[in-house]
Every structure is written in structure tokens, then in C-alpha cells.
């Protein structure tokens, strides 16, 4: 049986104003209503059926949307230069398949009951979150943009008071249904451009914040921090938010399980000595945590000497490997070994 989260139940939603009924019924949004109807029908199908259908759809995407295939392949080659061409091809194929699968899963995420979510989700490391909340400090759940992020936030709200940030859609019908589904178990969503004091206040009051960090903020608002060894435009917000909310930061990985068996959420130990007070260093620490989440599914990890540039980063890596049962080795070859 999949494990379930224990903890405090969710509270009332954020109280965002509903759009006028006439606006939702505007004929130009008829395609959106049809699409939502299709998603609702798909939500009634078993996950294994959607999984296999997503496999076919993902393979079709490789042939019909070559630009997406090229972007995925380029990114994977940059992040994993040690991978062979065959490995990269397999990773790209599976990534596109998972993207299609998660699209088909959307209806399940938006309409599934609490009982059905419990059956579909396997959770590892929930004691890490429970212990952090018992400490009385706020908690920020660092959730990278993986394919299962939509369900991660919804599922957390079934067991914990939760708050998150979202970006309003220009389509009022889609925006209405996204808010309704994401808040149906008591989560509070705060629009990205609104007053962040509400977010800080909620975290200080003991609510867990589901934070999605990895977006391109543009050169004016970004700091460039290493991500898989590549200087990458990074939001310098997590460190400041953790400092203002006096919160711990817990990385969270959400992965799709094979054969339509559901999804898995994995909580890693809180980042040690975070924030540092240096925006660039905090951004680099966040990127390293995201890298760890990316590598989560791999059975063994080998890092070269030096293992990291600071002791606290070494501790974070060791704790993450211990929490996930991953073997960690450090390459210590002779300096002038041929």
C-alpha cells in the first residue's frame, strides 16, 4: 500500500474573487470548456491505461514536434555530458513520454478524491517534514518543475496547511478551474504579482510553502549560479524568503512511477546553514539541491574530488544520499594518474 502523509489538515482557501459567470460563458472559451470536458472524462480512466496511452502520445510528439525533442536533447547533453548517445536518446524519449503521461493525468489530479490520491501516491521521508514542522519554524518545500509537481502541491494540502504561489492565467475559465482544483483540500494560493507579505506571514504561522524555483527571471533580475556546472540565470528569491520567514528549506522530488502505478514524493533533509546571506551563494545552493533532485532516480552517485566547496554542502549531499538509500562514492585518483 502507498504510504500517506500524516499531519495537520488543510484550512480554508485564499478567497480569490471568482470571475463573473458571463465571462466564463463567453463563446470564445468554448474550446477550453471542451478541453476540460475531455480531461474530466480521462480522470475516470485507470492510471495504467493513461500511462500506456501517454507512451504512444509521447512517441508521437517526438515525430511531430521536433523542436521539443531538440530542446530536451540539448539540455540533457549539457547536464549529463558523461552519458552516451544511446543513453541520451533513451532519456529524451522517456522525458517526452512522461510529459504526455502527466498531461493525461491532469484530470485525475484536478478531480480525484482524497482516498484516490492516497492510493496513487507513495511518500518517502515524510518524517523529515513532520519533524521540521514540530520545531515551530516555517517550512519551504523546494519543489523543482518536474512532471509531477501539479500533484505534489495538491497532495500536500490533504495533510498539511499549505500555501503556494501561482501565476494567473489569461484564460479566466482555465484560471478558475486551476484555482478550484488546487485549493479543494484547503491550500492557499497567492498570485505571483501580489503582496508577498501574505506569503511570509503564512509561513511564519507554521504553514508549509510549496515553492517552485526554477524559472528564468531574465538577466535584469537574475544572478548567474552554476547548474550542472553551467552558469544559469537563477531567481535569487529563496534565500531572502527563507530569511524573512525564518524557515527551513526541504527539497522535494516528485517522480512518476512505471506502469501507471502512480507517483512518488521524496523529501530530503533540510538544507544545512541556509540561507547564507549572500544571494549568489544561496542561488548556487538552491541549484545544487535541484541537481540532487534531478539525480534522485539513479541508484549510485560518484562525485569527483573535491566533493564540494564547503563543509555544509558536503553535509547536504551526504544527508540526501542517506535519506534516499543512495550509495555515494568520492573519486580520489592520483593527481598525475595517466
C-alpha beads as a LAMMPS data file, in Angstrom:
LAMMPS data file: protein, C-alpha beads

338 atoms
337 bonds

1 atom types
1 bond types

-500.0 500.0 xlo xhi
-500.0 500.0 ylo yhi
-500.0 500.0 zlo zhi

Masses

1 110.0

Atoms # bond

1 1 1 0.000 0.000 0.000
2 1 1 1.307 3.517 -0.698
3 1 1 2.261 5.457 2.401
4 1 1 0.210 8.506 3.355
5 1 1 1.185 11.828 4.840
6 1 1 0.327 12.447 8.446
7 1 1 -0.066 15.943 9.802
8 1 1 -2.401 18.864 10.189
9 1 1 -5.345 19.122 7.884
10 1 1 -5.729 21.997 5.456
11 1 1 -7.630 25.188 6.193
12 1 1 -9.813 27.434 4.051
13 1 1 -8.631 28.651 0.644
14 1 1 -7.243 32.029 -0.197
15 1 1 -10.551 33.646 -1.052
16 1 1 -9.659 34.872 -4.552
17 1 1 -12.592 36.596 -6.312
18 1 1 -14.483 34.408 -8.772
19 1 1 -14.816 35.686 -12.360
20 1 1 -18.326 36.775 -13.459
21 1 1 -20.461 33.951 -14.819
22 1 1 -20.968 35.761 -18.137
23 1 1 -17.209 35.948 -18.606
24 1 1 -16.854 32.189 -18.106
25 1 1 -19.662 31.552 -20.614
26 1 1 -18.161 33.693 -23.359
27 1 1 -18.296 31.663 -26.629
28 1 1 -14.616 32.254 -27.327
29 1 1 -13.804 29.973 -24.377
30 1 1 -15.796 27.058 -25.836
31 1 1 -12.575 25.175 -26.825
32 1 1 -11.384 25.482 -23.221
33 1 1 -14.649 24.016 -21.926
34 1 1 -14.361 21.146 -24.418
35 1 1 -10.777 20.500 -23.326
36 1 1 -11.816 20.483 -19.679
37 1 1 -14.585 18.031 -20.509
38 1 1 -12.045 15.707 -22.136
39 1 1 -9.800 15.943 -19.065
40 1 1 -12.784 15.145 -16.840
41 1 1 -13.541 12.026 -18.884
42 1 1 -9.870 10.989 -18.802
43 1 1 -9.925 11.314 -14.998
44 1 1 -12.327 8.364 -14.895
45 1 1 -9.858 6.017 -16.587
46 1 1 -7.376 3.888 -14.596
47 1 1 -3.869 5.315 -14.370
48 1 1 -2.275 2.292 -16.124
49 1 1 -4.455 2.974 -19.172
50 1 1 -3.444 6.653 -19.190
51 1 1 0.189 5.648 -18.716
52 1 1 0.217 3.383 -21.759
53 1 1 -1.676 5.956 -23.819
54 1 1 0.898 8.546 -22.795
55 1 1 3.649 6.266 -24.063
56 1 1 2.109 6.287 -27.543
57 1 1 1.411 10.023 -27.405
58 1 1 4.957 10.780 -26.251
59 1 1 6.434 8.790 -29.139
60 1 1 4.172 10.717 -31.479
61 1 1 5.410 14.009 -30.022
62 1 1 8.992 13.099 -30.935
63 1 1 7.994 12.894 -34.593
64 1 1 5.500 15.750 -34.804
65 1 1 7.166 18.340 -32.514
66 1 1 10.885 18.078 -33.332
67 1 1 11.648 21.384 -31.583
68 1 1 10.691 19.913 -28.196
69 1 1 12.837 16.866 -28.897
70 1 1 15.797 19.082 -29.800
71 1 1 15.443 21.229 -26.649
72 1 1 15.211 18.178 -24.393
73 1 1 18.200 16.528 -26.047
74 1 1 20.321 19.681 -25.828
75 1 1 19.557 20.185 -22.132
76 1 1 20.247 16.558 -21.241
77 1 1 23.572 16.599 -23.094
78 1 1 24.606 19.752 -21.233
79 1 1 23.641 18.349 -17.822
80 1 1 24.948 14.825 -18.368
81 1 1 27.988 15.044 -20.660
82 1 1 29.124 11.635 -19.411
83 1 1 26.078 9.930 -20.944
84 1 1 26.428 8.059 -24.214
85 1 1 24.334 8.975 -27.253
86 1 1 22.169 5.893 -26.650
87 1 1 21.575 6.934 -23.022
88 1 1 20.663 10.484 -24.034
89 1 1 18.248 9.212 -26.688
90 1 1 16.573 6.939 -24.139
91 1 1 16.320 9.779 -21.576
92 1 1 14.791 12.159 -24.129
93 1 1 12.279 9.523 -25.225
94 1 1 11.234 8.807 -21.639
95 1 1 11.035 12.518 -20.801
96 1 1 8.617 13.173 -23.657
97 1 1 6.599 10.107 -22.719
98 1 1 6.345 11.294 -19.103
99 1 1 5.300 14.746 -20.275
100 1 1 2.463 13.200 -22.263
101 1 1 1.518 10.901 -19.384
102 1 1 1.306 13.782 -16.929
103 1 1 -0.892 15.757 -19.339
104 1 1 -3.289 12.807 -19.435
105 1 1 -3.080 12.569 -15.624
106 1 1 -4.188 16.204 -15.213
107 1 1 -7.852 15.326 -14.930
108 1 1 -7.048 12.833 -12.182
109 1 1 -5.081 15.496 -10.303
110 1 1 -7.880 18.022 -10.558
111 1 1 -10.844 15.808 -9.687
112 1 1 -9.579 12.826 -7.695
113 1 1 -10.890 12.321 -4.190
114 1 1 -8.620 12.296 -1.159
115 1 1 -8.929 8.488 -0.957
116 1 1 -7.891 8.042 -4.595
117 1 1 -4.912 10.346 -4.112
118 1 1 -3.797 8.294 -1.096
119 1 1 -3.876 5.165 -3.230
120 1 1 -1.883 6.759 -6.069
121 1 1 0.892 8.455 -4.088
122 1 1 3.894 6.847 -2.407
123 1 1 5.729 9.107 0.048
124 1 1 9.281 8.743 1.336
125 1 1 10.780 10.931 4.030
126 1 1 7.545 12.475 5.289
127 1 1 9.034 12.283 8.789
128 1 1 11.506 14.972 7.670
129 1 1 8.630 17.375 7.048
130 1 1 6.825 16.366 10.242
131 1 1 9.929 16.959 12.347
132 1 1 10.594 20.335 10.731
133 1 1 7.032 21.478 11.445
134 1 1 7.297 20.300 15.060
135 1 1 10.292 22.599 15.511
136 1 1 7.899 25.524 15.246
137 1 1 9.741 27.176 12.366
138 1 1 8.294 27.779 8.952
139 1 1 8.989 25.299 6.172
140 1 1 9.620 25.959 2.493
141 1 1 9.309 22.865 0.311
142 1 1 11.700 23.294 -2.602
143 1 1 9.867 21.608 -5.487
144 1 1 11.582 21.807 -8.896
145 1 1 9.496 21.853 -12.062
146 1 1 9.295 18.098 -12.558
147 1 1 6.402 16.484 -14.391
148 1 1 4.642 15.559 -11.136
149 1 1 4.733 18.984 -9.489
150 1 1 0.991 19.606 -10.000
151 1 1 0.015 16.602 -7.929
152 1 1 2.694 17.270 -5.322
153 1 1 1.166 20.548 -4.218
154 1 1 -2.394 19.201 -4.282
155 1 1 -1.496 16.091 -2.316
156 1 1 0.382 18.030 0.354
157 1 1 -2.743 20.094 1.022
158 1 1 -4.621 16.921 2.025
159 1 1 -2.446 16.583 5.123
160 1 1 -0.923 19.964 5.895
161 1 1 -1.783 23.621 5.979
162 1 1 -0.206 24.782 2.772
163 1 1 0.444 27.928 0.798
164 1 1 1.946 28.414 -2.658
165 1 1 2.412 30.993 -5.387
166 1 1 0.740 30.791 -8.779
167 1 1 0.660 32.894 -11.935
168 1 1 -2.779 33.955 -13.080
169 1 1 -3.785 32.623 -16.495
170 1 1 -5.113 34.985 -19.136
171 1 1 -7.863 32.444 -19.775
172 1 1 -10.416 33.010 -16.972
173 1 1 -12.038 29.579 -17.450
174 1 1 -8.732 27.748 -17.122
175 1 1 -7.687 30.002 -14.251
176 1 1 -10.939 29.326 -12.396
177 1 1 -10.611 25.544 -12.670
178 1 1 -6.914 25.526 -11.767
179 1 1 -7.588 27.504 -8.601
180 1 1 -10.624 25.422 -7.709
181 1 1 -8.764 22.126 -8.112
182 1 1 -5.575 23.188 -6.368
183 1 1 -7.458 24.668 -3.411
184 1 1 -10.102 21.997 -2.959
185 1 1 -8.374 20.463 0.075
186 1 1 -7.631 23.792 1.758
187 1 1 -4.451 25.096 0.144
188 1 1 -3.957 28.842 -0.127
189 1 1 -2.665 30.220 -3.420
190 1 1 -1.198 33.702 -3.713
191 1 1 -0.854 35.365 -7.102
192 1 1 2.789 35.891 -8.058
193 1 1 2.471 39.662 -8.523
194 1 1 0.546 40.294 -5.297
195 1 1 1.886 41.356 -1.894
196 1 1 4.409 38.751 -0.696
197 1 1 3.815 39.783 2.917
198 1 1 0.887 37.355 2.932
199 1 1 3.219 34.542 1.918
200 1 1 5.815 35.375 4.569
201 1 1 3.116 35.686 7.225
202 1 1 1.610 32.313 6.343
203 1 1 4.991 30.557 6.546
204 1 1 5.742 32.170 9.903
205 1 1 2.392 30.898 11.164
206 1 1 3.502 27.313 10.543
207 1 1 2.174 26.639 7.062
208 1 1 4.352 24.792 4.585
209 1 1 5.113 26.717 1.391
210 1 1 5.269 24.722 -1.843
211 1 1 7.904 26.721 -3.718
212 1 1 8.743 26.201 -7.399
213 1 1 12.088 27.895 -8.025
214 1 1 13.431 27.031 -11.443
215 1 1 12.169 29.694 -13.832
216 1 1 14.177 32.082 -15.985
217 1 1 13.785 35.565 -14.436
218 1 1 15.654 37.330 -17.226
219 1 1 19.080 38.967 -16.977
220 1 1 17.957 42.044 -15.041
221 1 1 16.576 40.205 -12.023
222 1 1 18.766 37.113 -12.099
223 1 1 22.002 36.030 -10.572
224 1 1 24.074 33.575 -12.558
225 1 1 24.703 30.471 -10.478
226 1 1 26.133 27.100 -11.560
227 1 1 23.604 24.450 -12.557
228 1 1 25.249 21.183 -13.591
229 1 1 28.412 23.257 -13.963
230 1 1 26.800 25.777 -16.339
231 1 1 26.226 29.434 -15.268
232 1 1 22.446 29.748 -15.317
233 1 1 20.072 32.691 -14.768
234 1 1 18.539 31.929 -11.363
235 1 1 15.917 33.603 -9.182
236 1 1 17.714 34.957 -6.061
237 1 1 14.490 34.738 -4.048
238 1 1 14.658 31.522 -1.993
239 1 1 17.356 32.743 0.391
240 1 1 15.572 36.027 1.020
241 1 1 12.224 34.293 1.539
242 1 1 13.768 31.783 3.963
243 1 1 15.384 34.624 5.904
244 1 1 12.227 36.763 6.114
245 1 1 10.038 33.784 7.070
246 1 1 12.705 32.249 9.352
247 1 1 12.047 28.989 7.529
248 1 1 13.819 25.734 6.863
249 1 1 14.125 24.623 3.236
250 1 1 13.312 20.976 2.415
251 1 1 13.947 19.700 -1.134
252 1 1 11.156 17.563 -2.573
253 1 1 11.238 15.312 -5.626
254 1 1 8.048 14.153 -7.342
255 1 1 8.514 11.268 -9.779
256 1 1 6.158 9.273 -11.974
257 1 1 6.150 5.534 -11.261
258 1 1 6.405 2.953 -14.015
259 1 1 3.411 1.112 -15.464
260 1 1 0.854 3.603 -14.170
261 1 1 1.412 2.745 -10.518
262 1 1 1.085 6.407 -9.515
263 1 1 3.684 8.852 -8.309
264 1 1 6.326 9.089 -5.612
265 1 1 7.211 12.077 -3.443
266 1 1 10.610 12.105 -1.727
267 1 1 11.553 14.607 0.982
268 1 1 15.251 15.233 1.610
269 1 1 16.720 16.641 4.860
270 1 1 16.607 20.454 5.259
271 1 1 19.424 22.439 3.682
272 1 1 22.130 22.998 6.292
273 1 1 23.214 26.567 7.182
274 1 1 20.728 28.135 4.791
275 1 1 20.318 30.970 3.958
276 1 1 23.873 32.264 3.931
277 1 1 23.020 35.949 3.451
278 1 1 24.786 36.002 0.088
279 1 1 22.242 35.968 -2.791
280 1 1 24.681 34.400 -5.265
281 1 1 25.726 31.657 -2.842
282 1 1 22.110 30.987 -1.854
283 1 1 21.184 30.645 -5.536
284 1 1 24.084 28.228 -6.056
285 1 1 22.996 26.187 -3.020
286 1 1 19.457 26.040 -4.369
287 1 1 20.676 24.879 -7.780
288 1 1 22.746 22.136 -6.180
289 1 1 19.656 20.971 -4.302
290 1 1 17.718 20.883 -7.584
291 1 1 20.554 18.882 -9.159
292 1 1 20.224 16.360 -6.337
293 1 1 16.508 16.073 -7.054
294 1 1 17.217 15.530 -10.761
295 1 1 19.589 12.703 -9.950
296 1 1 17.186 11.120 -7.464
297 1 1 16.239 8.111 -9.565
298 1 1 19.805 6.939 -10.052
299 1 1 20.998 4.051 -7.890
300 1 1 24.557 5.265 -7.305
301 1 1 26.359 8.598 -7.405
302 1 1 30.084 9.187 -7.951
303 1 1 31.481 12.679 -7.358
304 1 1 34.984 13.830 -8.080
305 1 1 37.370 15.304 -5.541
306 1 1 36.737 17.893 -4.173
307 1 1 33.287 16.709 -3.182
308 1 1 32.083 20.317 -2.689
309 1 1 33.471 23.757 -1.951
310 1 1 32.132 23.965 1.636
311 1 1 31.596 21.546 4.506
312 1 1 27.866 22.386 4.668
313 1 1 27.432 21.412 1.002
314 1 1 29.126 18.078 1.719
315 1 1 26.746 17.515 4.639
316 1 1 23.730 18.278 2.411
317 1 1 24.920 15.753 -0.186
318 1 1 25.604 13.019 2.378
319 1 1 22.250 13.539 4.115
320 1 1 20.360 13.423 0.811
321 1 1 22.062 10.152 -0.171
322 1 1 21.379 8.593 3.233
323 1 1 17.736 9.631 3.126
324 1 1 17.235 8.031 -0.298
325 1 1 19.334 4.908 0.184
326 1 1 21.785 6.003 -2.496
327 1 1 25.405 4.886 -2.451
328 1 1 27.803 7.827 -2.598
329 1 1 31.415 7.465 -3.695
330 1 1 34.153 10.064 -3.981
331 1 1 36.716 9.655 -6.758
332 1 1 40.200 10.188 -5.308
333 1 1 42.532 9.374 -8.139
334 1 1 46.230 10.155 -8.028
335 1 1 46.843 13.724 -9.132
336 1 1 49.048 12.702 -12.050
337 1 1 47.406 9.362 -12.780
338 1 1 47.628 8.779 -16.573

Bonds

1 1 1 2
2 1 2 3
3 1 3 4
4 1 4 5
5 1 5 6
6 1 6 7
7 1 7 8
8 1 8 9
9 1 9 10
10 1 10 11
11 1 11 12
12 1 12 13
13 1 13 14
14 1 14 15
15 1 15 16
16 1 16 17
17 1 17 18
18 1 18 19
19 1 19 20
20 1 20 21
21 1 21 22
22 1 22 23
23 1 23 24
24 1 24 25
25 1 25 26
26 1 26 27
27 1 27 28
28 1 28 29
29 1 29 30
30 1 30 31
31 1 31 32
32 1 32 33
33 1 33 34
34 1 34 35
35 1 35 36
36 1 36 37
37 1 37 38
38 1 38 39
39 1 39 40
40 1 40 41
41 1 41 42
42 1 42 43
43 1 43 44
44 1 44 45
45 1 45 46
46 1 46 47
47 1 47 48
48 1 48 49
49 1 49 50
50 1 50 51
51 1 51 52
52 1 52 53
53 1 53 54
54 1 54 55
55 1 55 56
56 1 56 57
57 1 57 58
58 1 58 59
59 1 59 60
60 1 60 61
61 1 61 62
62 1 62 63
63 1 63 64
64 1 64 65
65 1 65 66
66 1 66 67
67 1 67 68
68 1 68 69
69 1 69 70
70 1 70 71
71 1 71 72
72 1 72 73
73 1 73 74
74 1 74 75
75 1 75 76
76 1 76 77
77 1 77 78
78 1 78 79
79 1 79 80
80 1 80 81
81 1 81 82
82 1 82 83
83 1 83 84
84 1 84 85
85 1 85 86
86 1 86 87
87 1 87 88
88 1 88 89
89 1 89 90
90 1 90 91
91 1 91 92
92 1 92 93
93 1 93 94
94 1 94 95
95 1 95 96
96 1 96 97
97 1 97 98
98 1 98 99
99 1 99 100
100 1 100 101
101 1 101 102
102 1 102 103
103 1 103 104
104 1 104 105
105 1 105 106
106 1 106 107
107 1 107 108
108 1 108 109
109 1 109 110
110 1 110 111
111 1 111 112
112 1 112 113
113 1 113 114
114 1 114 115
115 1 115 116
116 1 116 117
117 1 117 118
118 1 118 119
119 1 119 120
120 1 120 121
121 1 121 122
122 1 122 123
123 1 123 124
124 1 124 125
125 1 125 126
126 1 126 127
127 1 127 128
128 1 128 129
129 1 129 130
130 1 130 131
131 1 131 132
132 1 132 133
133 1 133 134
134 1 134 135
135 1 135 136
136 1 136 137
137 1 137 138
138 1 138 139
139 1 139 140
140 1 140 141
141 1 141 142
142 1 142 143
143 1 143 144
144 1 144 145
145 1 145 146
146 1 146 147
147 1 147 148
148 1 148 149
149 1 149 150
150 1 150 151
151 1 151 152
152 1 152 153
153 1 153 154
154 1 154 155
155 1 155 156
156 1 156 157
157 1 157 158
158 1 158 159
159 1 159 160
160 1 160 161
161 1 161 162
162 1 162 163
163 1 163 164
164 1 164 165
165 1 165 166
166 1 166 167
167 1 167 168
168 1 168 169
169 1 169 170
170 1 170 171
171 1 171 172
172 1 172 173
173 1 173 174
174 1 174 175
175 1 175 176
176 1 176 177
177 1 177 178
178 1 178 179
179 1 179 180
180 1 180 181
181 1 181 182
182 1 182 183
183 1 183 184
184 1 184 185
185 1 185 186
186 1 186 187
187 1 187 188
188 1 188 189
189 1 189 190
190 1 190 191
191 1 191 192
192 1 192 193
193 1 193 194
194 1 194 195
195 1 195 196
196 1 196 197
197 1 197 198
198 1 198 199
199 1 199 200
200 1 200 201
201 1 201 202
202 1 202 203
203 1 203 204
204 1 204 205
205 1 205 206
206 1 206 207
207 1 207 208
208 1 208 209
209 1 209 210
210 1 210 211
211 1 211 212
212 1 212 213
213 1 213 214
214 1 214 215
215 1 215 216
216 1 216 217
217 1 217 218
218 1 218 219
219 1 219 220
220 1 220 221
221 1 221 222
222 1 222 223
223 1 223 224
224 1 224 225
225 1 225 226
226 1 226 227
227 1 227 228
228 1 228 229
229 1 229 230
230 1 230 231
231 1 231 232
232 1 232 233
233 1 233 234
234 1 234 235
235 1 235 236
236 1 236 237
237 1 237 238
238 1 238 239
239 1 239 240
240 1 240 241
241 1 241 242
242 1 242 243
243 1 243 244
244 1 244 245
245 1 245 246
246 1 246 247
247 1 247 248
248 1 248 249
249 1 249 250
250 1 250 251
251 1 251 252
252 1 252 253
253 1 253 254
254 1 254 255
255 1 255 256
256 1 256 257
257 1 257 258
258 1 258 259
259 1 259 260
260 1 260 261
261 1 261 262
262 1 262 263
263 1 263 264
264 1 264 265
265 1 265 266
266 1 266 267
267 1 267 268
268 1 268 269
269 1 269 270
270 1 270 271
271 1 271 272
272 1 272 273
273 1 273 274
274 1 274 275
275 1 275 276
276 1 276 277
277 1 277 278
278 1 278 279
279 1 279 280
280 1 280 281
281 1 281 282
282 1 282 283
283 1 283 284
284 1 284 285
285 1 285 286
286 1 286 287
287 1 287 288
288 1 288 289
289 1 289 290
290 1 290 291
291 1 291 292
292 1 292 293
293 1 293 294
294 1 294 295
295 1 295 296
296 1 296 297
297 1 297 298
298 1 298 299
299 1 299 300
300 1 300 301
301 1 301 302
302 1 302 303
303 1 303 304
304 1 304 305
305 1 305 306
306 1 306 307
307 1 307 308
308 1 308 309
309 1 309 310
310 1 310 311
311 1 311 312
312 1 312 313
313 1 313 314
314 1 314 315
315 1 315 316
316 1 316 317
317 1 317 318
318 1 318 319
319 1 319 320
320 1 320 321
321 1 321 322
322 1 322 323
323 1 323 324
324 1 324 325
325 1 325 326
326 1 326 327
327 1 327 328
328 1 328 329
329 1 329 330
330 1 330 331
331 1 331 332
332 1 332 333
333 1 333 334
334 1 334 335
335 1 335 336
336 1 336 337
337 1 337 338
